[in-house]
Amino acid sequence: MTEPSKVIHIRNVGHEISENDLLQLVQPFGVVTKLVMLRAKNQALLQMHDLSSSINVLQYYTNVQPSVRGRNVYIQFSSHQELTTADQNSQGRKGDQVCTLMTTLYLPVCDISHLN
C-alpha cells in the first residue's frame, strides 16, 4: 500500500462520470482543493485539504465499494503528496522573464475614388 497522501487516485472513471460526481463521493469527508480528470486513462486525481480527510476517505471506502453512476470506482492513495499546476510551477521563481512578441500589421489603403 502507498503511504498516506492528501492526493487520492481514483480508477475506472468512465466518460459518463463528471468532476461533480467525484466531488460528491468525497466531500462528506472534507474539502477538495484540486481535481484533475485523466480522461484518456479513465482515472482522476483529487487533493483533499488535509491528510486526515484523505485518510478518512480511504478508511471508509475500504469497507464500502464506491460506485458512481452505476460504475464501481477504485480509490487509493496517490504516490504524489500534492498536485501542482503549470501556474504554480512558474510562480515565485526568481529570474523568470516574461517575453512578449509585438507585431505591427500594415494594411495597404487603396484610393478607389478615381475609378468612377
HELIX and SHEET records of a PDB file:
HELIX    1   1 GLU A   19  VAL A   26  1                                   8    
HELIX    2   2 GLN A   27  PHE A   29  5                                   3    
HELIX    3   3 ARG A   39  LYS A   41  5                                   3    
HELIX    4   4 LEU A   51  ASN A   63  1                                  13    
HELIX    5   5 ALA A   86  SER A   90  1                                   5    
HELIX    6   6 SER A  113  LEU A  115  5                                   3    
SHEET    1   A 4 VAL A  32  LEU A  38  0                                        
SHEET    2   A 4 GLN A  43  MET A  48 -1                                        
SHEET    3   A 4 VAL A   7  ARG A  11 -1                                        
SHEET    4   A 4 TYR A  74  PHE A  77 -1                                        
SHEET    1   B 2 SER A  67  VAL A  68  0                                        
SHEET    2   B 2 ARG A  71  ASN A  72 -1                                        
END                                                                             
